[in-house]
Amino acid sequence: MRTVKGTLSAVAGAALAGALAGLARGVRQPGPVLPGDRLVRAPVATRTLSAWFPAGPDAVWPWLAQMGAGRAGWYGVDLIDNGGEASADHIVPELQRIAPGDELAASTFGGPPFVVAQAVENRALVMVLRSGRGRLRTSYAYVLAPQAGGTRLTARLRMGGRPALGAMLAAPLVLAGHEAGQRIQFLRLRPRISAR
């Protein structure tokens, strides 16, 4: 009996993993290798979004450096990301120092924090989040590239590891929520950066 149950569980797990891998292939976007990609070498899901801002990287970077729940916020959906407190609408000088090893709360509701893996001023901010006893590893990179008259800001999410069954089932919802949140963040950052 245990052998049959174990076999069925393994088959179900393999089927779900295959479905998630198919989903991940559907949302992967071709593009260059970005800082942070090596932190999750075999992702089960990847999402890359970018937006253009009418200011140089030196005007965009300060907004990224101060991000985090309980800090300047994430400029996304403040009710979810920052406990309902509005994200900062100005540069906060005391939050401008950011370095590898710093922890940035993902939300004010608890859970594991993002840990800064790389912070290169005006170029890239890379964070890692581990959850579920290290079973799921996520990297989140913001990369700034100067363009004529402004900056191209690219955000890349990569999820890897051995996600639990619940995480695999929730993946489509998580990815959809991530994309919506990322688009909102870009929309809310644009007037802040333009007004500086």
N, C-alpha and C positions, 0 to 999 in steps of 0.2 A: 504493500500500500504506500509506504513512504517513498519507494523508488518511483512509482507511478506519479505521485504528487510532485516529487523533485523533478522528474522529467518534464511534466506539464509546466511547472514553474519556469524551468530553463527555456522551454520552447516559447512560452509567453513572453519571457524577458527578452529573448532573441528577436522575436517578432516586433516588440515595442521598440527595441534598440534600432532595428532596421527601419521602422517607420520614422523614428526620430532622425535617423541619418538621412533618410529621403527628404524629410522636411528641411533639415539643415542644408542639404544640397540645393534645395529650392530657394533659400534665402541668401546663400553665399553670393557675393558679388565679386567678379574679377577685379583685380587691381594690384597695386604694388604692395610689397611687404612693408609693413609699418612697424614702428617701435612697439614693443610689447607682444608681437605675434609669437615670438619664440617662447613666451611664458606658458602658452597653451598650444602645444605642438600638434595634437590631433583633436581639433575641436569637433564637438558634436553639433554645434551651432555657431554661426558667425553672422554678424550684421554690421554693415558699414554704411554710414550716412555722412554727408558733408553739406556745408553751406558756405556761402561767400559773405564776408563782412566788409563794409567800406572803411576799413582802418587797417593799419599795419599790425604785425604780430605783437609789437610792444604795447599796443592798445588793447589787444584781445587777451594776452597772457594774464594780466592782473585779475581779470574776472574768473579765470580758471584756477589760479593759485589760491583764491579764497573760498572755493567751493567746499561744501560739506554740510550735512545736517547739523544744526547747532552752531554753525559758523555763518557764512553768508548765504547758505541754502544752495540748492542745485539749479535754480531759475526754471524749474519745471512746474510740476503740480505741487504747490506748497503744502496742500492738505496732506498729501501722501509723503512727500520728500522732506518736509521740514516742520512737521507737527502743526501745520496751519499758520505758522509764522511766515510773513512775507520774506522772500529772498531779498538780499540787499540790492538797493538801486544806486549804490555808489561804491567806490573802491575803499576798502577798509585797510588802512596801512598796516595795522598790527597782524593782519592775516596774510601778508604777502610772502612770508618765509615758508617755503614748503620743501621738504627733502625726503629722500628715500627712508622708509621706516615710519613716517608719519601716518597716523590713522585718521581716516575721514569717515565719520558715521554715515552709513547709507540712508538712514532715516532716524527720526527721533523715537520710533516705536521699538527700537532695540534690534538685535540681530548682529551678525558679524560686520565689522567695519571694512571699508576699502583700505588697503595698505599701499602707500605710495611705493612703487618699484623704481620709477625713474621720473625726474623732474628737471628738464632742461629748459631754462627760461626762454620764452619766445619761440620754442620749437616743439616740445612734447611733454605731456603729463600722462604717465602710465600708472594704473592702479591694479591691484589684484584683490579678489574677494574669494575666500574659501568658506564653504558651508557644509553642513552635514558630516562632521568628523573628517573633513578634507576630501570627501567623495566627489564634490563638485568644485571645480576651480574656474574662476571667471577672470578674464583680463578686460580692462576697459582703458582704451587709449584715446587721448585727444592729441591730434597732430596739427600743427600750424604750418602753413606754407604760404609765403608771400606771393601775391599775384598782382598784376597791374591794378593799381588803385585800391588794393585791399589785401585780404587774407582769406585763404581757403582753410576752413576748420573742418577736419575730418574726425569723426568719432567711430571707433570700432570696438564692438563687443565680441568676445570669443569665450565660449563655454566648453569645457572639457572635463575629463575625469570619468568617474563611474557614477552617474546620477542614479538616485533611487527611483523606484517605480513611479512614485508620486511626482517627482521632478520631471520624468519623461512624459508623463501624461499631461502635465501642466505646461510643457515647453511651448506649444503653439500660442497659448494665452500670454506667457511670459514674453515671448518674442514680439507679439503684437503690441503688448503694453510698453515694451522697451522702445519700439519704433515710434509710437505715439508720444511717449515722454521725451524722446530725443528731439523730435520735431518741435515740440512745445518749447523745450529748452533753447533751441536755436532761435525760434521766433521771439522769445522773451529776452534773449541776449542781444539781439540786433539793436533795438532802441537804446539799450544801456550803453553799448559800445559806441554807437553813432553819436550819442549825446556827450561823450567824454571829451 
